[in-house]
Amino acid sequence: MSLIELKAEDLYDKEKVDLETIVVEDVFKLLQCDENGLFTDEANRRLDIFGPNKLEQEEQNALLQFLSFMWNPLSWVMEGAALVAIALSNGGGSPPDWQDFVGIILLLIINSTIGFYEERNAGNAVKALMDSLAPKAKVKRNGQWQEIESANLVPGDMISFKIGDIVPADCRLTEAINVSIDQAALTGESLPQSKKEGDQCFSGSTCKQGEAEGVVISTGANTFFGRAASLVGQDDDTTGHLQKILAQIGSFCLVSIGIFVVAEIFVLYAGFRYSYRDGLDNILVLLIGGIPIAMPTVLSVTLAVGAQQLAKHKAIVTRITAIEELAGVTILCSDKTGTLTTNKLTIDKETIRTYGPFSADDVILLAAYASRTENQDAIDSSVVSALGDTSRARAGIKLLDFKPFNPVDKRTEITYREESSGKIKRVTKGMTGIIIELCTRNKTEELENTLEADVEEFASRGLRALAVAYEEVDGDDPEAEGNGFELIGLLAIFDPPREDTKQTIDDALALGVKVKMVTGDQLAIAKETGRRLGLGDHMYPAKVLKDGPAPGGKHMTLDEMILDADGFAGVFPEHKYEIVKRLQGLGHLCAMTGDGANDAPALSRANVGIAVEGATDAARGAADIVLTEPGLSTIVHAIRGSRIIFQRMRNYSIYACAVTIRIVVCFAILAFAFRFNFPPFMVLIIALLNDGTIMTLSVDRVLPSMAPDSWDLAEIFSYAIAYGLFLTASTVALVAIILRTSFFSDKFSVEVPTTNQLHMIVYLQVAIISQALIFVTRSHGFFFMERPSVALMGAFCIAQLVSSIIAAYADWGFTKIHSISGGWIGIVWVWNIVWFIPLDWIKFAMKATIIKKMRERHSRAVAAAAAGTGLQITRTQSRAASIHESMYSNRVSFIRRAARKVGFGSKITVKPEELQRFSSIQAQRTGATLARNPSRTGA
């Protein structure tokens, strides 16, 4: 991918810009605002001037979306057949084959119409749910902080954001505390950039650390992202796993057809000296009947309907391939807090431990000092709420410095001046292991043992321990070293498991998915939670990922330990990433849940990244599935739903390939053995009735597999060849008996059929048993043991009724068919029933022999790879792997259109000085616009 370097001039119509960076004070003057933000009336006025803070997404032309269903290699073959029928078939004194031409075009239009309707509906459903997760922004209006939709931000607004948030608009920072911004999605910079007061931040970048306040200088299409998007375009998901499957199945069908078309050309023209038109008709039969024209439509409609059904379960699919990959997931790595538990933290005042001259109330008060009173996380909120009167968290002190929680340090810290004494003091609270290391004043072996015992006791009761330490600072320098931290107390925070979590984990295990807990909490808490939930207590501290298993333990290697573990505790972001990577290296498809910015790398690495309810924008951006309801149960619903969708696609794939083999081999053998010239128009009728029935597979009632699924094309092709050859034998045997014997005339007293009546008999036989095959491919056992959907059964019955009516009454001279008697119709039905019954036994025989050997060979290959260097499995990368695969890319575009874009990837690069110049231009342009539109109420 080429790298584009942008300059400020490129984003402003090549105008020469020599402005120095405008300081923040001048920005406020230009934007006619101050640090108290805007009033609501002024904000509404500016919204009318500048428009909403969002990029207008280009709606796909409905006609082009409709026509896209005719743009893939399988459709091209049908379109080629239509051209052959109209342009090349008027030889031998015969007129163009208008009937076949119109029939093919009608078939293409019907396919496109059904696909267009279903994708449109699914895309709208997913988009509606996506819009319900519209990004929010913390903004100061009327002097008060409030949360509004980011789309309503205007230049001059004061905004606030913290770790995990996506910056909602281009802004200049007025306050920055330990701020680190990831701009990789916009500027190609690989590492997060530290930001200080006065620096610019751009819409779409992610806050990786700290908290900041800033003034909005540009919104919507005038942001850096908006202007660059129009210049370089956005990174596009063009080809994924589904397209690869479509391409391989399409190749199988095309190669099968191509072999027999070439064979017919040589045998019929060179061998039998067929006339031009007769030979062409036979070739059209193979082209029209062999191409599974509905396949791209059926598979995409199945996914579209599936995405719609998952949306009803409050699971938004942002990467369509995730539906397939979720069906194959073998291990689910789940966060504990908020996913397995309620994430409603409270301080248990009865169990607070103190280690110095401070009372329990003093410990709570000091811990509240070390908590944010605005933009709080769950722990800060629980600590401040424990005071009763939340205003006490800042009463009697003057805040000098505050370091918010980040996933690296795992603690907060406040430096403040006590107003009553004038002394500078410092309080920190956080993870016990981190805090005790800081305590130099009263740390003894006895204290460490006491602390460890208290943490263990808390853990046995499912309580989280939060340590609090305190020090005093001599002099008036708030940045000076203190007299050493002293551990003063241990708070007990309770986060109970969700009521449905245990049942959900049992359901996941029943589906063959092992759940592993991956948490930042202490090991003891993880074990207790695991025991309560039935996960097990084989938990290990994250340090084993670096140190490896202990010598002489039951695990020989780290991979063995990770695979056997029920979970890991005390993990950092890089540990989550490493766990997922190693599990993938062992051949597992891994799903990872997460909700914070620190989870984003692991979510991206996992085969299926799942952002749980309430996740940060950063986590949602990295995830493949976004949940809008809390808890793990939605994930299990999604796994079960994805397996149902997968089964529908697999069932149809076997059916489509089998029908291709059945048509091309059958009619080629009939032509070679009996010089049987079947009319192409009747193959069109078969295809038309087939498609109407097969489309209902997208809502068919199927049983989800109780083990993880995966595409095994060799297995699919093996079944297809077996079924196809068996059905070929059923037709060839019928024709042979009719042409070579008088069996049916003698036994059932039916007339000897004419050539046109024989065409009708073959039509009816092929139409009935080919469609009936779907009941065999859709079931795991006997076909009658798994009830189909009402839609499938209804469509099948209607199609067979139409076929039988055509056989009884149609007398179409243009296509060389003639109606047959009721006796012949009955013979064909009985013949098909007799031949249909063994199809289940063929399925069982294949499972017991060929399929069994293929699976054993596959298992040995996986085991050998895992025992060696490891089978590296990564998430499907949506890139055009080949021209052939990209031909099918339009079949997943409906999801891509619904998704909200937040970056380009590493497609562009911008130098820091150019970004500074750009923000200066933005401020100047916005100020000029406001100057041209003065407020009528302004002074």
N, C-alpha and C positions, 0 to 999 in steps of 0.2 A: 504494500500500500504506500503510495507516494505521500510525502510529508509536505504540507503547505505551511509556509511561514507568513504570518499576517503582520502588517504594520497598521498604525493608527489611520494613515491615509487610505488604506485599502477599505477600511470600514466606513469611511466618510467620503465616498465618491472621488477619491484621489485628490481631495483638496489639500493644499499645503497647510500644515498646522504646526506652529512653532511656539505654542503656549507652554509656559513653565507649569509644573504641577501646582494646581490651586490648593491652597491650604484650607483646612476644615472651616476656619472662621469665615473665609470668603465664600465657601460653599453655602453656609447658612444664609449669607447676604444674598447670594444669587438666587437661592430657592425660597427666599422670603419666609424663613421658618426659624425655629430655635430648638433647644434640647427638650422642650416640653411637648414637642410634636405639633400636630395640626388639630384644629377643631373639626367636628364631623361635617359641618356645612362646607368648609374650605376643602376638605378631602373629597367630598362629592363633586364640588366644582372642578377640582383637578382631575377627577376620574372622567368627567365629560371632556376635558381638554386632551388628556393623554391616552384615554382608553384603558381597558382592563389590562392587568399585568399578566398576560399570557400570550403565547404565540398562536395565531390562528392556524389550525391544522387544515391542510388542504384536503377537502373531501374528495374521495375517489369518484370519478364519473361513473354513474350507475351503469351506463351502457358499456363502458370499458370493463367494469367488473363482470358484467354478464358475458361479454365476449371472451374474457380471460379463461372461461371454462372450455373454450374451443382452441386454446393455445397450449398444447403439449403434444409430444410425439405420437401418442395414441390417437388423439383427435386428428392430427395431421394425416395419418394413414387413412382415416375415414373420409377426410376432406379430399384426399387424393383419389379415393375410390369414387367419390361423387363426381370429380372431374373426369375420371375414366368413363363413368356411366354416361356423362353428357357430351364429352368431347371425343372420346376414342372408340365408342361402341357403335358408331353408325356405319360400320363396314358390312360387307356381304349383302348389300341391298337393303339393310335394315335401318330404321330411323334411330335417332338418339334414344337412349334408355331413360326417358323422362321419369318413369315411375320409380326406378331405383334412385335416381338423382333426388327427386322430391322426398322420398322416404328417408334417405340418408340425412338430408338437411333437417327434416322434421325430427329425426332421432337426436341430432346434435342440439337442436333448439330445446327439446324437452329436457335433455340432460342439463343444459345450461340454466334453464328456468328453475328446475328443482334446486340445483346447487346454489344459484343466486338467492333464492328465497330463504333457504335455510341459513346460509352464511350471513345474510343481511340480518336476520333475526338474532343469530348468535352474537354477531359483532355488536349489535345494539344492546343486547343484554349485558355483555361483558363491559361495554363502555359505560353503561349506566351505573354499574357497580363500581367501576374504576372512578367515575366522577364523584361518587359518594365519598371517596378517599381524597378529595381535592386537598392539596397541601395547605396547611395553616401557617399563619405568621403571627408572632407576638409584636404588637404595635402599640405605641403610645398615642392615644387619641383623647382629647379633652383633658390632658394631664394625667390620664390613668392608663395603666397597661391593660390591654385586652387582646383576645385572640380572634383574628378574622381570617377569612380565606385570602390566600396570597394574591388571588386575582384582583382583590380590591385595594391593593397597595398603590400609592401614588408618590411621585417625587416630593420630597419634603417630609415624608413620614419618618418617625423614629422607630427603628425596629430592634429586636433583641433576638439572638439565637445562641444555642449552646451545642455541646457535643452531640453528634448524631443528626443534627438538623441540616437540611439543604438550604443554603442561602436563598431567600425568596426573591431578591431583586438586587440589582447592582447598587452598591452603597459605599460610603466612606465611613470608616470606623471612628466613633467618638470615644469609645472605651473598649479596651481589649485586655482580657485576663488570661494569660497563658494560651493564646489563640493559635491554633494550627489549622490551616485550610487546605483541603485536597482539591486542587484544580485540574487533576489529570484528565478528567472527562472533557475539559474545555481547552486546555492549553498544551496538553501532552507532557506536562511536568510529572516525573515519576514519583517524586517525594512531596509530602505535604509541606506547605510554605508557612513559616511563622509570620504572623501579622501583628502589627502594633497600631497604636492610635494614629489616625491620619491615613492609614493604608486603605487601598480599595479592595473590595470583595465582590465577586461576580455571581450573578444568578446561576444556579445549577451546580456550584461548587459545594463541597461538603465540609462541615465543621468537624474536624477529627479530635480536637482537644480544646478545652477552655470555654469561655463565654464572652460574648461581645455585644456591644450596642453600636448602632450606626445610623446615618441619615441616608435615605434612599435618594439616589441621584438619577436613576433611569429605570424604566419599567417596560415590560412587553417587548415589542419588536425593536425598541431602541436600546435594549441591553446588549452587552457583548455577545451573548449567546444568540439573541435575535438577529443581530446584524451579521454575525459570522455564519449563521444557519443559511441565510439567503445567499451567501457567497460560496460556501464550500459544501453545503448540503449536510445531511446527517448520515451517520453510519447506519447501514441497512442490513437487517437480518434477511438474507436472501435464500439461503439453502440450509436445510437442517436434516434431521434424521428421517422424517416422513418422506421428504423428497428422495432421499437415497433409496428407501424401500420402494417407493413408486417407480424409481428409475430401474431398479433391479427386476422388479416384477414385470414392468413394461418391457424390459430387454428380453426376459424369458418368453413373453408372448410374441414379441416381434420376431425373435430368432426362430421360434417354432413356426410361425406363419411363413417367414421368409424361406425356410428350408422346403416346405411343401409347395409354395408358389413356384419356386425354381424347378422343383420336381415335376409339377404339372406342366410347366412350359416345355420341358424336354419331352415328357411322356406323351402329352396330348398333341402337341404340334409336330414334334419330330417323329414320335412313335406311331400315334394313331392318325396323323394327318388331319386333325380337327380343322374346321373352318375358323376363320378369325373370330367371329362373333361367339360361337359356341365355346371356344377356349377361353375367351375373355369372360364370359358368364361364369365359368367354373372358377376362374381366378377371383372374380368379385365375391363369390360365395365364401372363399377363404378369408378375404380381406374384411368383409362386412361381418361375418359370423365369428371370426377368430379374435378380432380386436375387442378387448374388454373396455368398450368406449366409456362405460359408466364408472370405471375404477377410480380415476382421480376425483370424480364428483362424489361417489359413495364414501370414500375414505375421508375426504375433507368435510362432507356433511356429517359423517359420524363424529369427527373431532369437534365440529361446530356445535352439534347438538350436545355432545359430551361437555364442552366448555360451558354451555348454557346450563346444563344440569348441575355441574360443579358450582356455578355461580349461585344457584338456588341454595346450595349448602354453604354459601358464604365463603367460597374459595375462588379467588380471581386468578385465572391462568394468564401470566404475562409472557410466557414462552410456550408455544403450543406443543413443542416436542416434550415438554415436561409431563404432559398427560401420559405419553407412552413410557417415559422413563420412570415415572412414579409407579407404574404398574410393575416395573422390574426391580424396584428398590428392595434390598435385602436387609439393610440396617438403617435405622432411624436414630440419629444423634439429636437428643432433645435438650434444650435448656431446661433448667429446673424452675427458676423463678418466673412466674407468670404463665408458664406453659403446663408444667406438672402441678404447680401450686397456684394459689389465688392471686398472688402479688398484691395482697392487701395487708401491708405490714403494720404491726402495732408494737409498741413497747410494753413488755410485761413488767410492770413496776414492782411486783412482788418478788422478782428474782434478781434484781439489780445487785451486782457485787461491787463493793468499794475496797480500795487498797491503800487509802491514805486518810488524811484528816477530813475528807469531804463526805457529806451525807449523800444519800441516793438522790435527793432533790437537787443538790448542788451539781452532781454528775449530769443529770438531765439538763440543767440550765446551761452548763458549760458545753455540753454536746450540742445544744440548740444554737449556742453562739457559733459553733463550727459548722452550721448548716445554712444553706441558702434560704431566704425568706421569699424569694421570687424565683420563677423558673425551677422549681424544686424537682428533684427526683423522688422516688418512693421512700427511700431511707430518710432523706432530709425531712420530708413531709411527716413521717411517723414520729421523728424525734421532736420536731417543733410542735406537733399536735399534742404530744405527751405533756407539754407545759400547761395545757388548758387554755391559758391566755397567750395566744401566739405573739402578741406584741412584746412580751417579755424577752423574746429572742434577740431584740436589739435595744432593749431599754437599759439605760445606765452605762452604755458603752459607745465609743466612737470607732467605727470601722476604719482600719488603716490599710489592711491588705487581706485578700481572700483568695485562696487557691482551691478551685472546685475539684470535685472527684474526676479522675480520669482512669482508664483501665490499666495504665502502667503503674502509677503510684498507689492506687487503690486506697486513697484517703483524702480527706478534706483538711484544710488548715486555715485558721483565722488569726490575724494579728490585730489587736484592738487596744484602745486606751480606756482604762476604767475611769469613768468620770468622777467617782467619789474619792479616789486616791491619786489619780493622775498617772498611775503606773501603766507601762506597756506590758501586755501579757499575750500569750499565744496558746491556742488550744487546737489539738488535732484529733480527729476520730477516723476510724477505718478498720481494715482487716487486722485481726489480732497479731498475726505473724509480722506484719509490717510495723505496727505500732510498737510492739515490744522491742524491736530492733532499734527504734529511735530513743527508747527510754534509757538514758545514761545515768539518771540521778538515783533511781531506786531499784534498778534491775539487779536482782540476785537470783541464784539458782532456786532458792525457796519460792520467790515470787513467780518465776517462770513455771515451776511445778504447780503452784496454786492456780495460776492462770490456765494452764493446760487442763487441769482437773475441772475447773469451772466450765471451760469450753466443752469438754467431754460431757459434763452433766447437762449443759444446755442442749447439746446435740442429741442426747438420749431422749429429750423431751421435744425434739423437733424445733429447737430455738436457734436462731442465728446470733452469734456473738459479735458485738461491736465495741471495740476498745476505745477508751478516751484517755488522752494524755494532756499534760498542762506544763507550761514553763513561764517564767518571767524574764523580761528583757530589761537589762540595765540601760539607763540613759534614755535619749529621745529618738534614737534611730530605729524605726520599725523593721529595718532590714538586717539589723545586727543579730549576732548569735545570742541565744538565750542562755539561761543558767543550766540548761539540760532538761529534757522532758521527763516528767514523772507520771507513771501509770496511776490513774486515780479511780478508774472504774470500768466495769464491763456491763454493757446494756444487753438485755435479751430481747431479740426481735422475733416475732412469731409470724410465720407465713405458712398457713396450713395447706395441705394438698387439696386439690379440687375434688369435689364429690365424685365426679365421673372418671377421674384419672385412672384408678385401679382397673375398672372395667374396660376402659379404652386400651390400656396396655395388654390386658388379656386378649382383647380382640385383635390387636396387632400381632401378638405371638401366634394366634390361631391362623392368621394370614401369612405366616412364615416370615414376618418382619421382626427382627430383634431390636429392642429399644435400649439405647445406651444413654445414660445421663451424663451430660457434660456441663459442669457448673463451676463457677468461680468461688463457690462457698468452700468452707473447710471440709476436710475428709469425713470427720465424724458426722456432720450434718448430712452430707451426701449419703452416707451409709444408712442413717436412721430413716431418711426419706425413702431410700431404696427399699428398705425392709417394709415400711408401711404400704408402699405401692406394689409390692410383689415383684419388684425389679431384681431383687437380690442385693447382696452387700459386698460383692467382689469389686470394690472400688479402690482406685489407686490415686495417689497424689500426682499432680502433673509433672513433678520432677523426674518420674520414671521414664518419661518420654525422652529425657536427655541422658539420664544415667543408665537406663536399661534395667532389666530384671535383676534382682539380687542373686549373687552366686549361690548355687545349691538350691534355688527355689524350684517350683514346679514348672516354671516357664523357661524354655531354653533361649528363646529370642524375644525381642520387643514386639514383633508382629504377633507372636503367639499370645503375649500378654494383652495386647490391645484387642485382639479378637475374642479372648475369653472374658475380658473385663465387663462388668455391668455398668461401669461409668468411671469418670475421672473428676477429681475435685481440685480446686485451686488453679484452674486453667486460665491462661492468658490467651489473647487472640491468636497468637502464633501456635499455641498448643492445639486449639480447635482446628486450625488449618492442617497441622501435622497429622492429627488423628484421622481426618477425612482423607488426606492424601495416602496414608498407609492402608487404610481400609480399602480404598480403591485399588491400591497396589496388590492387595490380596484377592482381587477379582470381584469385589462387592460393589453393587450400585448403592450409593450412600445418599441419604437425605439428611439435611441439617436444618434445624429450626433456629431462629434467632430473632432478636428484636432491637438490638443496639447497633450503633455504628461500628463497635469492635467486632461484631459478628459478620460484617460485610465480606471480608476476605474468605472466610469459611463458607458462607452462603454462595459465593461465586464459584468456589472450588467444587462444592458438592454437585453430584449429578442432578439433584433437585434441591434448590435452596428455598426454604419456606419461611416467609416473614409472618410472624404470629400477630394476632390482633394487638393494636397499639404500638406496632413497631415504628422505629424512626424512619424518616424519609430515606436515609442512607441504606438501611436494611431492606426496605421495600425496593429500592433501586437495584440492589444486588440479587434479589430473590426471583425465583421463577413462578412461585405461587404465593399470593398474598391472602392471608386469612382475615376476615372481618368479624369473626366471632372468637371468643377466648377459648383456651383449652386445647387438649390434644385430640379430642373426639372428632373435631372437624378434619384433622389430618387423616384419621382412619377412614372417615367417610370418603375423603378424597382418594385414598389408596384403593378402597373398594370400588369407587366410581371409575377410577382410571383403568382398573382391571376389566370392568364390564365393557368399557369403551375399547380396550385392547382386544378383548375376545370378539367383539363385533367386527373389528377390522381384520383380524386373523381369519375368522370364519368366511368373510367375503373374499379375502385374498385366495384362499384355497379354492373356493367356488369359481372365481373368475379364471384362475389358471387352469382348473379342470375343464371348464367349458371351452376354453381356447383349444386345449389338446383334443377334446371331444369333437369339436367342429372341424378343425383342420385335418386331423388324422382320418376321421370318419368319411368326410366328403372326398378327400383325396383317394382313399381306398375304394370307395364306391365308383369314382371316375376311372381308376386304374383297372379294377376287377370287372366292372359291369358296364363301363362307358355310360355311367349314370350322370345325367346333366341336370342338377337341381337348380330351380330358378332362384336367382339372387334376391328377388323381392320377398320371397317367403322367409329367407334368413333375416331380412330386415324386420318382418313381423315378429319373428322369434325374439330378436334383440329388443324390440320395442316393448313387448310384453314382459320380457325378463327384467328390463330396467325398472318398469313400474313396480314390480314385486321386490326387486333387490333394494330399492331405495328405502324400503321400510326396515331394512336391517339396522339403520341408524338408531332406531328406537326399539329394537328387538329385546325381548326378555331373555337374558342369558345369565348363566351362573358365573360369578367371578372365580377365577382360579384361587385355590387355597395356598398356592405357592407363587413366588414372584415370576412374572412373565418376561419373555424376551422374544424378539423376532429371530426365528430360525428359518431362513429362506430355503435351506436344503430340505428341511422337514416339510415345508409348505409345498415345494415343487414335487417332492416324492408322493405325497398324498394326491396332488393334482394329476400326476401322470397315472397313478393307479386307478383313480376314479375315471379319468378321461378315457383310458384304454378300455376299461370295463364297459362304459357307456357306448364307446365306439363298437364294441363287439355286439351290444344289444341291437344296434341299428343294422350293422352289416349282416347279422344272422337273420333278422326279419326280412331284409331285402333279398337275401340269398334264398330263403324258403319260398318267398312269393315268386321269384323269377325262375327258380330251378325246380320247383315242385308244385303240386296242386293240393298241398296239405290243407290249407285253410278252406279252399273251395269244397274239398271232399268232406271235411269234418264239420264245417259250420254253414255249408250251403250258401256261401257268399259268392258274388260274381267275381270273375277274374278281372283285376283292375287294368284299366288302360294306363298308358304312360303318364298322362296328366293326373289320374287318380292315384297312381303310385307315388307321384310327387306329394300329393295331399297326405297320403298315409305316412310317408317319411316325415313330413312337416309335423303332423300331430304327434308322432312318436318322439321326435327330438324335442319338441316344445314341452311336452308333459314331463318326461323323465329328467330333462336338463334342469327344469325349475325345481323338481322334487329333490334334486341333489342337495339343495340348500338345507333341508331338514337333517341331512346326514352330517354335513360339514359344521353345522351350528351346535351339535350335541357331542358330549363326551362319551356317553354310553349309547344305548339304543335310542333311536330318534324319538320314539313315543314316550320316553321317560322325562323329557324336558319340554315343557309346554312353550310354544312360541307366542309371540305377542299377537294380540287381536289384529293389529295392522298387517303383520306379515301373513297370518293365516287368511285374512280377508282378501288381501291382494293376490295371494296364490289362487284362491278359489275363483276370483273374478277372472284372472288370466286364463285358467283352465276352462272356464265356461266359454270365454271368448274363443279360445282355440278350438273347442269342440263345435261351437256354432259355425265358425269359419269352415271347419272340415265338413259339416253337414250341408251347408247352403252355398258356400262360395263357388262361383263358376267364372273365374277370371281368366279369360283367354289370353290377355296380354302377358300373364305370368305363368302360363302353361300349367294350370291346376284345374281340377274338376272335383266337385263335391263327391263324397263317398257315402255309402249307406250306413245306417245305424249299426248293422252287423260288423262292418269294418271298424267303426269307432269303438265298439265294445271290445273287439279283438285287440286293438291297439292299447286300450286301457288295461285289459287283463295282462297283455304282454309286458307292459311297463311295470305293473305291480309285481309280477313274477321276477323281473330283473331288478326291481328296486330293493327287494328284501335282502339279497346278499350284500348290498352296499355296506351295511353295518358290519357284517363279518369281514369284509375287506378292510374296513377301518381297524377292527380289532387285530386282524392278522398283521397289518402294517405296524401297529403299535408294538406287537409282540416280537417282531423280527427286525425289519429295516430301521424303524424309528428308534427302537430300543438300542440297537447297535450304534446308531448315530449319536444318541445321547450319551452312551457310555464312552464313546470316543471323545466327545466334547468334554465330558467330565475329566477324563484322563489328561486332556490337553490343558485344561484350566489348572488342575492339580500340579502338573509338571511345571507350568509357568509360575505358579505361586511358590513352588518349592525352589525354583531357580532365582532368576532376577526379579520375579514379580510381574504379574500381568497388569500393566498400567492402563487403567480405565479413567478417562476424564469426561467431563460433561461434553455433550455434543456442541461443537463449535458451529455457529451458523455462518458458514462461509461457503462460497461456491466451490465445491470440491471438483466438479467437472461440469462441462457445458451441458451434458445430458441431464445431470441432476438439477441444474438451475432451470431447466425447461419446466419443472413442476413447481417452481418457487411461488407462483401466484396462489397456490392452494392453501397457504397459511397466512395470507396477507391480512385477513380480517382481524386476527388477534393483534398483529403489528400496528394496524391503524388505531386500535383501541388503546394501546399502551401510551403512557406519557413519556416523552423523550426528555432526558436531562443532560445529555452530553454527546460528544462526537467520538469518544475513544481517543486514540493517539494519532488522529488524522492531521491535526494542525499543531503548530507551535507558535508562541508569541513571546517575545522578549519582555522582561519585567518593565524596562523603561517605556516600551510601547504601550503596555497596559496602563502605566501611570499617565501617559499622554492621552490615552483613550478616555480615561475617567475624567480628565480635565476638560476634554472636548464635550463629554456628556454633560458635565455640570454647567458649562457655558451655554450649550444649546438649550438645556432645560430652563435655565434662567432667562434666556432670551424669549422662549415661548411664554413663560409666565409674565414677562414684561409686556409682551404684546396682548396679553389677556388679563389685565389688572382686575383685582377683586373689587366689586362694586361697594363692598362694605369696608374695604381697607381704608386706612387713614390717608 
